[in-house]
């Protein structure tokens, strides 16, 4: 049996190391001129797909990203990590601001059907909105089983055995393929793209499509009312020095 | 070993009372371990008093008093120095700049920052980045070191290649002399050729000519686009070839060029549990580019990388533009000093050598020391001709030390290098000054010291050989 065809979702988000600032008009955060990168959990998803291909469990990997023109950089990174081809579903920057997991999952499920994918792997959540919905919604739209918060994925007689991170600890389930998986932190440590692969990636196919090509309407269904900074931490006393802190802690009987 | 305490006064209760009057609540006499031990944990002083002034006036009052009573002092910033220059040798009074951490002014147009000497470097960087500026000096200790200390030691760092040394970037400073006199050279002018440029004497004087209390710095624009490439290659000659190519092809956007040998990478992997982005190679090069236009720089870097991969001088590598990845790659280089501490005792050397003989010193030491040491590693600012050579052993051993010194310094002197490229002389290296400076030069230095500090109370036993 030839390997799985895997569809991987790669979201372009503000880089983890950047200090996020709220826009003065409170409609969102500043993204203009701010460094972006691939959502770390999506990187883990890409890495897992590439490893499955190296183990000959998968035969083709397709990366998908929805958003403005710059998403192509994110896709090139995925290609440099070992993905075979990429699909960029382009949207206007303004439209992207109001794009929600429901829209993305509709697009992903359409692509999965069109491309005859066996597995859809996405990060468990994006570090900008922390929604943790896209994987689950995609599974529902496709009527496929889902294995979320995966920390280990193994083949098990044509099915998959997935270890999940749950509140109580670890849970191992068996899922039939085709399925949707979402990656958790401990699934793997993504590789750095090395130069020869970065150069090869430039020649790999990257097609641009529109949401309408998949019959998906991305009219916003939610309205962002306001975005604010978390409240400044109140209370607490300011002390002049470490010595004073120690004194105060001793006085309060805490040390 | 053979250092004798100088003919200084000892701190008495009456002195403590005076200090308390001058700096209420900021005289420490308890729990002074942190102030008495250097960062490398190789030098321990016996200071009984730590003074924490908040202003130049207070520093002036303290020094005036100490000068009268002939009490020796050791100025201390972040205490991150690597040559034992920031801790006392006997019972010198520690004068700490910890509380002198105000930013005085910033001229956004000219990029001139004026601040007190106790500002932590990383805090200054944070402040400046809000104004799209950056400090011209950058080193691994940035989370703890004070700008005053950086100036006093003429700190180099990873961006010297691009921005030059502090001698060029310090526009002015304010310092207090041993007798309490305040020397105000705190100019903010880019050009000022009026008389002898006194500030240059203080820069790099390691606290022996005066205590720097305020600094005026010329800050460059913060680069919009930063990229980092981490490359693996076969030999040190390849490192030099890559350097030549980067100077030519990356030119004005090159902002850092560092190298590491494979033994250094082992420290990162074993001691710090960091992951290398690429496979194992004998040598690694870290190249950083910074510029005002991302696509321009990435294009240049991309072409450069294709070229060096194509000609085979680079075997493999990775490149990053995302802040998280850039930080990860830099930490492999910046945390090495920390990683070495895990081995036990670190014999740390920082030398300047002509590039032809550069790595030869590492090989010579490796051969000479054999199994007497845990490891011998070489890394550093190869772009500036500055090698950081480190040897480690589980504990300090006089036998090991005697085998290293003076052999290492002699080797450097024979190859016309400097025995201390950027770390300074401090306490550990002062007796080797003649390896890199002539007798007449040192004699002049002693004359200058005598003029600035006749009672020799400022950071004694450091920098210059005893006289």
Interface residues (C-beta under 8 A of the other chain):
Chain A: X15 X16 X17 X18 X33 X35 X36 X37 X40 X189 X191 X192 X193 X194 X195 X196 X198 X199 X240 X241 X243
Chain B: X25 X26 X28 X31 X52 X99 X224 X230 X231 X275 X277 X278 X305 X306 X309 X314 X316 X317 X318 X319 X320 X321 X322 X323 X324 X325 X326 X327
